[in-house]
Amino acid sequence: MSNITRWNPVSEFEDLMNRYNRMFGLARANEREGKDLFSRSDWSPAVDIKETPEAFTIDAELPGMSKDDVKVTVHDGVLSIEGERKHEEESGDKKHHRVERFYGSFLRRFTLPDNVDENSVRANFKDGVLSLTLQKAEPKEPKAIEVDVQ
């Protein structure tokens, strides 16, 4: 029985860049974060982002997953959706003829616009679709500062 391995061109590019940087003694900024992004993301769910006058909505397709497999966080203006889709256990009498679905870990990050209230994120998970609603915040008025000239 042969194992099917999915080719990940991003991983190969990351390895190439790391070798290049080591060869020339270059240190990349945020190397830990970049490595984390590429090594942890075996696949990436498709998302739709919609805007209404009151809110933004993000719908992520996560078929075959439950809400316990997904984690949503907001930190410093960045919304992260991460999780893992586990492959079913192999049995000795089963052989795969074709594997097109992605399995493993994923991580999607979105930079939020300034007019989003980070504390208003609501999540709903139904029929393999994670729906996030982010309410818009009132725009911050510029604050005038009086300057004394002497």
JOBEL-V281165 format. One record per helix or strand of 2 or more residues. SS is the DSSP state (H for helix, E for strand). FROM is the first residue (numbers start at 0). LEN is the number of residues. Records with the same first field share a line. If there is no record, write none. Layout:
SS=FROM-LEN + FROM-LEN
//
This chain:
H=8-15 + 30-10 + 66-3 + 117-3
E=46-5 + 54-7 + 69-6 + 77-8 + 103-8 + 121-5 + 128-8
//
